[in-house]
Every structure is written in structure tokens, then in C-alpha cells.
């Protein structure tokens, strides 16, 4: 208050002076943010970060790995796409039939005509897998759906209604919807699938001890220029992404472009499973909300039917009724 008096502001006018000053500062900051948004071509928040908030979607018919028939061909011509898509859609349909969901999946286009979502290695293929990785892929991943189950633990996480396939984001043929919320200290991603929520602290140095493991791992975010970088570790090992282990490190990058698309990439670093890190890239595009519930419920009998079917198979093989 003394400094205000010296400036010629009496104590009764001080609150008004401070309020006016605060408004001026706000106007200046908003003007600066607006000018920067115009300069970069992307919307920005009041705290000068790229504004990722809103509804988004991602899907593709491009496979994760490049089919061997395409060898070193990273992209297809229009004629090649027309010849390839019918067989690709049929293969996706067979996969969806295994998941009892072929009646609602929506086919999309090839992402930029690409033959694989994997962009590194340049051959579009997963690096050499370890024996342990192959075992995990067969017992914890999607391949587990084609074998009998002794108990719920033998089934893939999504079948068990525990967690959607949301860490990292993975583009597939069925449309995936999400909503992003932002504050200066957090980015929150709400997925329509399984209503999964990821709360990502920004700039936090807090790291869980290695002994603390979680289904979604621990995510920590930071801004590198205009790119949101999210690093996730401390997974519990109860699920796998194409053979990954509990000690994998996932680095996701969200870069908002002037055309309103998020250029998304993730890198898997897991020496226990692969001969080298590998990277996937695809666009995440603006969508229209709201999100709807897409989750398991009490009346879903898939799991008991799967288990009872496996027991029936075993009895038939033994030639017994019990």
C-alpha cells in the first residue's frame, strides 16, 4: 500500500486501481495470445499452449504392419488402393466377427495411402521380437481370443471390461472418439470406448517407484515447443500391445497443425520385447460430440459363455459329461 501512496494513489482508490491494472494485464495477455495464434495458425489457450480441447476421432484401414506383398512400398497409388481395399476390408470383417461386433464397425480409408501405420523402421514392420514377446502376444493380446480359457485372467483386457485400448492411441477400422480437456497443469483424455479416462500431469517431476504398477501406467506430460509429449511407464504387465512387456516405455506426441488436425505419433521402447524401438504415426481429426457410453454392463454374458464353452470342449475331448 505504501508504494501505491508514493505513486499518488490513496488507500481508498487502491482496490479500484488494482482491479483496473488486473484487467489491463488480462487484455494484454489475451491480445498477445490472439496475435500468437494468428501467427502460428493454431488456436491457443489463455496460458499460451496449443489448444487441444474438444472432440476428436481417429480410424483407418491401414494395417499396423506393412503386408509382405508390398515389400518396400510405403504408399499405394489410386489403382493399387482400389485393388487392395476389398481384401483388406474382408480381413477386417473376419477379425470383427471374432469379436462379435461385425454389425457396427465402420470401415475407413487408408491413411494417406500408406501400407502401414508403422513409420519406423522404414520397412513398416515390427522389429525382431524376443521369445518372451511372442509368448505375451499369444497369451495376453488379441490372439488369446482364439484359444480356450481356464479363467477370466486368460482373456484379453478389453473382453474383461477392465480397460479399453487407449494407451497409446491406436487407429483401427472402428471409429474411435475422445474428448480432451486442458488446464495449465493437466491434460485429460476421455475416451468413448469403455469410458476410459487418462489424467496427465503437465510438467510434474513426480515418478512412481518401479514397484508401483498400474493398468494404464503412469503418464507424465511436457511441452516441447508446440508439441505435447506424454511419456508413460510403470505398466502392470497384465496386457500387451503386440508383445510388449510391463517395462515398456511409451512416448506419445500430439502436434496441432493449422488445418485443425492433430499429428499423432507414439514410440514403443521395450528392449525386453523388440530388437529396437518402433514408431507409429496417424492423424487425429476434429469430431462432433457428445460422447456416448460404450462400455460393458451387468447383462453382458460373453465371459461366462466363453468359459462354459471351453469347459464343454474339454468334456467332449475327455468323453465325459463332467
GIPE-V278630 format. One record per pair of residues at least 12 apart in sequence whose C-alpha atoms are under 10 Angstrom apart, sorted by the first residue. I is the first residue (numbers start at 0). GAP is how many residues later the second one is. If there is no record, write none. Layout:
i->[I/I]
gap->[GAP/GAP]
This chain:
i->[0/3/3/25/28/28/28/29/29/29/29/30/31/31/32/32/32/32/32/33/33/35/36/36/36/36/37/39/39/39/40/40/40/40/40/41/41/41/41/41/41/41/42/42/42/42/43/44/44/44/45/45/46/46/47/47/48/48/48/48/48/48/48/48/49/49/49/49/49/49/49/49/49/49/50/50/50/50/50/50/51/51/51/51/51/51/51/51/51/51/51/51/51/52/52/52/52/52/52/52/52/53/53/53/53/53/53/53/53/53/53/53/54/54/54/54/54/54/54/54/54/54/54/54/54/54/54/55/55/55/55/55/55/55/55/55/55/55/55/55/55/56/56/56/56/56/56/56/56/56/56/56/56/56/56/56/57/57/57/57/57/57/57/57/57/57/57/57/57/57/57/57/57/57/57/58/58/58/58/58/58/58/58/58/58/58/58/58/58/58/58/58/58/59/59/59/59/59/59/59/59/59/59/59/59/59/59/59/59/59/60/60/60/60/60/60/60/60/60/60/60/60/60/60/60/60/60/60/60/61/61/61/61/61/61/61/61/61/61/61/61/61/61/61/61/61/62/62/62/62/62/62/62/62/62/62/62/62/62/63/63/63/63/63/63/63/63/63/63/63/63/63/64/64/64/64/64/64/64/64/64/64/65/65/65/65/65/65/65/65/65/65/65/66/66/66/66/66/67/67/67/67/69/69/69/69/70/70/70/70/71/71/71/71/72/72/72/72/72/72/73/73/73/73/73/73/73/73/73/73/74/74/74/74/74/74/74/75/75/75/75/75/76/76/77/79/80/80/80/80/80/83/84/84/87/88/88/88/88/91/91/91/91/91/92/92/92/94/95/95/97/97/98/98/98/99/100/101/103/103/104/104/104/104/105/105/105/105/106/106/106/106/107/107/107/107/108/109/110/110/110/110/111/111/113/115/115/115/116/116/116/116/116/116/116/116/117/117/117/117/117/117/117/117/118/118/118/118/118/118/119/119/119/119/119/119/119/120/120/120/120/120/121/121/123/123/123/124/125/125/125/125/125/125/125/126/126/126/126/126/126/127/127/127/127/128/128/128/128/128/128/128/128/128/129/129/129/129/129/129/129/130/130/130/130/131/131/131/131/131/131/132/132/132/132/132/132/132/132/132/132/133/133/133/133/133/134/135/135/135/135/135/135/135/135/135/135/136/136/136/136/136/136/136/137/137/137/138/138/138/138/138/138/138/139/139/139/139/139/139/139/139/139/139/139/139/139/140/140/140/140/140/140/140/140/140/140/140/140/141/141/141/141/141/141/141/141/141/142/142/142/143/144/144/146/147/147/147/147/147/147/147/147/148/148/148/148/148/148/148/149/149/149/149/149/150/150/150/150/150/150/151/151/151/151/152/153/153/154/154/154/154/155/155/155/156/156/156/156/157/157/157/157/157/158/158/158/159/159/159/160/160/160/160/160/160/161/161/161/161/161/162/162/162/162/162/162/162/162/162/163/163/163/163/163/163/163/163/163/164/164/164/164/164/164/164/164/165/165/165/165/165/165/165/165/165/165/166/166/166/166/166/166/166/166/166/166/166/167/167/167/167/167/167/167/167/167/167/167/167/168/168/168/168/168/168/168/168/169/169/169/169/169/169/169/170/170/170/170/170/174/175/175/175/175/176/176/176/176/176/176/176/176/176/176/176/176/176/177/177/177/177/177/177/177/177/177/177/177/177/177/178/178/178/178/178/178/178/178/178/179/179/180/181/181/182/182/183/183/183/184/184/184/184/184/184/184/185/185/185/185/185/185/185/185/185/186/186/186/186/186/186/186/186/187/187/189/190/190/190/190/191/191/191/191/191/191/192/192/192/192/192/192/193/193/193/193/193/194/194/194/194/194/194/195/195/195/196/197/197/197/197/198/198/198/198/199/199/199/199/199/199/199/199/200/200/200/200/200/200/201/201/201/201/201/201/201/201/202/202/202/202/203/203/203/203/204/204/205/205/206/206/206/206/207/207/208/209/209/209/209/210/210/211/211/211/212/212/212/212/212/212/212/212/213/213/213/213/213/213/213/214/214/214/214/214/214/214/215/215/215/215/215/215/216/216/216/216/216/216/216/216/216/216/216/216/217/217/217/217/217/217/218/218/218/218/218/218/218/219/219/219/220/220/220/221/222/222/223/223/224/225/225/225/225/226/226/226/226/226/226/226/226/226/227/227/227/227/227/227/228/228/228/228/228/228/228/229/229/229/229/229/229/230/230/230/230/230/230/230/231/231/231/231/231/231/232/232/232/232/232/232/233/233/233/233/234/234/234/240/241/242/242/242/242/243/243/243/243/243/243/243/244/244/244/244/244/245/245/245/246/246/246/246/246/247/247/247/247/247/247/247/247/248/248/248/248/248/248/249/249/249/249/249/249/249/250/250/250/250/250/250/251/251/251/251/251/251/251/251/252/252/252/252/253/253/253/254/254/255/255/255/258/259/259/259/260/260/260/260/261/261/261/261/261/262/262/262/262/262/263/263/263/263/263/263/264/264/264/264/264/264/265/265/265/265/265/266/266/266/267]
gap->[13/13/14/20/17/18/19/15/16/17/18/15/14/16/12/13/14/15/16/12/14/12/12/13/14/221/220/186/217/218/215/216/217/218/219/184/214/215/216/217/218/219/213/214/215/217/182/137/138/139/137/138/136/137/136/178/133/134/135/174/176/177/178/179/132/173/175/176/177/178/204/205/206/207/129/130/131/132/175/205/127/128/129/130/135/176/202/203/204/208/209/210/234/126/127/128/129/130/134/135/136/124/125/126/127/128/135/232/233/234/235/236/122/123/124/125/126/134/135/136/230/231/232/233/234/235/236/120/121/122/123/124/135/205/206/228/229/230/231/232/233/114/118/119/120/121/122/134/135/205/226/227/228/229/230/231/50/111/112/113/114/115/116/117/118/119/120/204/206/224/225/226/227/228/229/47/48/49/50/51/52/111/112/113/114/115/116/117/118/223/224/225/226/46/47/48/49/50/51/52/57/110/111/112/113/114/115/116/222/223/24/27/28/31/45/46/47/48/49/50/52/53/54/55/56/110/111/112/113/23/26/46/47/48/49/50/51/52/53/54/55/56/109/110/111/220/25/29/47/48/51/52/53/54/55/61/108/109/110/51/52/53/54/55/60/61/62/106/107/108/216/217/50/51/52/53/54/58/59/60/61/215/48/49/50/51/52/53/56/57/58/59/60/48/49/56/57/58/47/55/56/57/45/46/53/54/44/52/53/54/43/50/51/52/41/42/43/49/50/51/39/40/41/42/43/44/45/48/49/50/35/36/37/38/39/40/41/34/36/37/38/39/36/37/35/33/28/29/32/33/34/31/24/25/19/18/19/20/84/13/15/80/81/82/12/14/80/47/77/78/47/48/43/46/60/202/73/72/70/71/67/68/69/70/66/67/68/69/65/66/67/68/64/65/66/67/64/63/60/170/171/172/170/171/168/164/165/166/53/54/55/148/162/163/164/165/147/148/149/160/161/162/163/164/146/159/160/161/162/163/147/156/157/158/159/160/161/155/156/157/158/159/156/157/154/155/156/153/116/148/149/150/151/152/153/146/147/148/149/150/151/145/146/147/148/113/114/115/142/143/144/145/146/147/113/114/141/142/143/144/145/112/141/142/143/111/112/113/140/141/142/107/108/109/110/111/112/137/139/140/141/108/109/110/139/140/108/101/102/103/104/105/106/107/108/109/137/102/103/104/105/106/107/108/102/104/105/14/15/16/17/100/101/104/13/14/15/16/17/97/98/99/100/101/102/103/104/13/14/15/16/17/97/98/99/100/101/102/103/13/14/15/16/17/97/98/99/100/12/13/99/12/14/161/163/158/159/160/161/162/163/165/166/154/157/158/159/160/161/162/156/157/158/160/161/152/153/155/156/157/159/151/152/154/155/85/84/153/84/148/151/152/82/83/84/58/81/82/83/35/36/81/137/138/137/143/144/136/142/143/33/134/135/136/139/142/32/34/53/133/134/30/31/32/33/34/52/53/76/132/27/28/29/30/31/32/33/52/131/26/28/29/31/51/74/75/76/12/23/24/25/27/28/30/31/32/50/29/31/48/49/50/52/65/74/83/85/99/48/62/63/64/73/82/83/84/97/98/99/100/22/83/95/96/97/111/113/115/71/94/95/96/110/111/112/109/110/111/112/113/18/15/16/17/108/13/14/15/16/107/108/109/110/111/112/113/114/115/12/13/14/15/17/18/19/106/108/109/111/112/113/12/13/18/107/108/109/110/111/112/17/18/18/18/20/18/19/17/18/19/15/16/17/18/19/36/37/13/14/15/16/17/18/34/35/36/12/13/14/15/33/34/41/43/12/13/101/100/101/102/103/98/99/100/101/102/103/98/99/100/101/102/103/98/99/100/101/102/96/97/98/99/100/101/20/98/99/19/18/19/20/21/19/20/21/22/18/19/20/21/22/30/31/32/17/18/19/20/21/29/17/18/19/20/21/26/27/28/17/18/19/20/15/16/17/18/15/16/12/14/12/13/26/27/25/26/25/23/24/25/37/23/25/22/23/24/20/21/22/23/24/25/33/34/19/20/21/22/23/24/32/19/20/21/22/23/24/31/16/17/18/19/20/23/14/15/16/17/18/19/20/29/30/31/32/33/12/13/14/15/16/17/12/13/14/15/31/32/33/12/13/31/30/31/32/31/30/31/29/31/30/28/29/30/31/25/26/27/28/29/30/35/36/37/24/25/26/27/28/36/22/23/24/25/26/36/37/20/21/22/23/24/36/18/19/20/21/22/35/36/16/17/18/19/20/36/13/14/15/16/17/18/12/13/14/15/12/13/14/27/31/27/29/30/31/24/25/26/27/28/29/30/25/26/27/28/29/24/26/27/22/23/24/25/26/20/21/22/23/24/25/26/29/18/19/20/21/22/28/16/17/18/19/20/27/29/14/15/16/17/18/28/12/13/14/15/16/27/28/29/12/13/14/28/12/29/30/28/29/27/28/29/26/24/25/26/22/23/24/25/20/21/22/23/24/18/19/20/21/22/16/17/18/19/20/21/14/15/16/17/18/19/12/13/14/15/16/12/13/14/12]
